[in-house]
């Protein structure tokens, strides 16, 4: 099972990360939820490959994705990204 995670999961991670950025560029608040869920896959890969140095990055990305989701979902009168303030 570890071999499957180590060899094939990076392809899934790449596709989901690119998809997340595409959705964010289209101002879709769902992008941040998909990004957060993708971090679960990143943690699985990090633990399987013993790449523990990537854990701080994953934590920071989770914080940013959660922050962005909350800001976008609380935007006054808009369904998408907030205007600059």
C-alpha positions in Angstrom: 0.0 0.0 0.0 2.8 2.4 0.8 4.2 2.0 -2.7 0.9 2.9 -4.2 0.8 6.1 -2.0 4.4 7.0 -2.7 4.2 6.4 -6.5 0.7 7.4 -7.5 -0.6 9.9 -4.9 1.6 12.7 -6.2 -0.4 12.6 -9.5 -3.7 13.0 -7.7 -2.2 15.7 -5.5 -1.0 17.6 -8.6 -4.4 17.4 -10.3 -6.4 18.5 -7.2 -3.9 21.3 -6.5 -4.2 22.6 -10.1 -8.0 22.3 -10.0 -8.1 24.2 -6.7 -6.0 27.1 -8.1 -8.2 27.1 -11.2 -11.4 27.4 -9.1 -9.8 30.1 -6.9 -8.9 32.0 -10.1 -12.6 31.8 -11.0 -13.5 33.2 -7.6 -15.2 30.1 -6.4 -15.4 29.8 -2.6 -15.5 26.0 -3.0 -11.9 26.1 -4.0 -10.8 26.6 -0.4 -12.8 23.6 0.8 -11.3 21.4 -2.0 -7.9 22.8 -1.0 -8.4 21.9 2.6 -9.6 18.4 1.8 -6.5 18.0 -0.5 -4.3 18.7 2.5 -5.5 15.5 4.0 -4.0 13.7 1.0 -0.8 15.7 1.4 -0.5 14.6 5.1 -1.0 10.9 4.0 1.8 11.3 1.4 4.1 13.2 3.9 3.7 10.5 6.5 4.2 7.6 3.9 7.3 9.2 2.5 8.6 10.4 5.9 8.9 14.0 4.4 8.1 15.6 7.8 9.7 18.9 6.7 6.6 19.5 4.6 4.2 19.4 7.6 4.7 23.1 8.6 3.8 24.1 5.0 0.7 21.9 5.1 -0.4 23.5 8.4 0.2 27.0 7.0 -1.7 26.2 3.8 -4.6 24.8 5.9 -4.7 28.1 7.8 -4.7 30.2 4.6 -7.4 28.1 2.9 -9.6 28.3 6.0 -9.0 32.0 6.3 -9.8 32.6 2.6 -12.9 30.4 2.8 -14.2 32.4 5.8 -13.5 35.8 4.2 -15.1 34.8 0.9 -18.1 33.2 2.5 -18.6 36.3 4.8 -18.3 38.8 1.9 -21.0 41.4 2.2 -23.6 40.9 -0.6 -21.4 38.8 -2.8 -21.3 35.1 -3.6 -17.6 35.2 -4.7 -14.4 36.8 -3.5 -14.6 39.9 -1.5 -13.4 43.2 -3.0 -10.1 44.6 -1.7 -10.4 46.3 1.7 
